[in-house]
Amino acid sequence: MNWRLVRWTGFGALALVGIVGAAWIFTLPPAPTFAAAPPIAKEEADATLAALKPPKRQRPLIAIIGINDATETTDYLMPYGILRRADVADVVTLATNPGPMLLFPVLKVEPQATIADFDAQHPEGADYVIVPAMSRDDDPSALQWIQRQAAKGAIVIGVCVGAKVVGEAGLLHGKRATTHWYSLKELQGKHPSIRYVANRRLVVDDGVATTTGISASMPMSLTLIEAIAGRDKAVAVGREIGLADWDARHDSNAFQFTRPFALTAIRNVMAFWNREQLGIQLIPGMDEVSLALVADAWSRTYRSRALTFSATSGAQQSRNGIRILPDQVAANWPAERRLPAIGGSPPARALDQTLSEIEARYGGPTADFVAMQLEYPRHRARVETGRLTRD
């Protein structure tokens, strides 16, 4: 065998791949420009609230469903934590099967019931069903259960890429909807009758609501509280969690697959020798919303992954009753790789603080890369400190 020929052929192939890759990178748009989103007309805001009014009970029942092998961390925990804090509804986390639920990109929790348990206890169904992003959009148990709940009159809310699951359940046909920017084309390709609504973080149409990316869970939850219990209650909860105001405004053009996004992903993936496992200590009573935001963000850098640890293998219970299982049993974590404890600061500020820490550790492009994945308007938060969703 002519090893010189093989070697040069290999070099040529690598060079060709590099040239093609570089050409592809330069076809991508540059960093997006950010524009102020136009205000929401009062009539539209009122119509959204009216469409989200409890369909059955005076004190509604809210079920958050996930599949055991992979459900998105913040989509699952943030609505639960905020709605439980408000105490205007009964809220329960569900799984399709018994046993722990592995959230992605991080955390493992014990769901409060299975869908079979829920059906036995509440044969009349939920008032609201919140559907997070899941690793599989076609899980038969999840789809059939969502369909049954919708048939019983529940309002179904697809959070982030949970819209794909709602679409697979057949509930988006002909409806106005939105989803995470990265999955929009896929959703439209599978369900061409959907009428996409740009520049809105929350869209409601005939018993089905959908949101944009992960960080939209917060304004969605506050809007739902307002629909259930009124503006004053929602404002009070917003202040508790550090969010001064909110609405459905969004600058959709600011979130897209850009050249800086792609280059940051490639650069961080190639730095495989410099991966970090960052420890978060599980403490009883810690806020599950803050934990979800912090762990989720650090696990999206492509440079690090957050891991929870505890001195014992048993589950630790969060502020609002979520039982969280540690990734590792350890009494401590190396100081240079231990993340700050989830403290008492309002959850809405946790993401801004975390992104600042990511920027300090890995640079601004990586912090922006994480914010883009979360569809979080960080450019606005830099101006209006502590306000999670200004678009």
Secondary structure, 3 states (H helix, E strand, C coil): CCHHHHHHHHHHHHHHHHHHHHHHHHHCCCCCCCCCCCCCCHHHHHHHHHHCCCCCCCCCEEEEEECCCCEEHHHHHHHHHHHHHHCCCEEEEEECCCCCEEEECCCEEECCEEHHHHHHHCCCCCCEEEECCECCCCCHHHHHHHHHHHHCCCEEEECCCHHHHHHHCCCCCCCEECCCHHHHHHHHHHCCCCEECCCECEEEECCEEEECCHHHHHHHHHHHHHHHHCHHHHHHHHHHCCCCCCCCECCHHHCCCCHHHHHHHHHHHHCHHHCEEEEEECCCCCCHHHHHHHHHHHCCCCCEEEEEEECCCCCEECCCCCEEECCEECCCCCHHHECCCCCCCCHHHHHHHHHHHHHHHHCHHHHHHHHHHCCCCHHHHHHCCCCCCCC
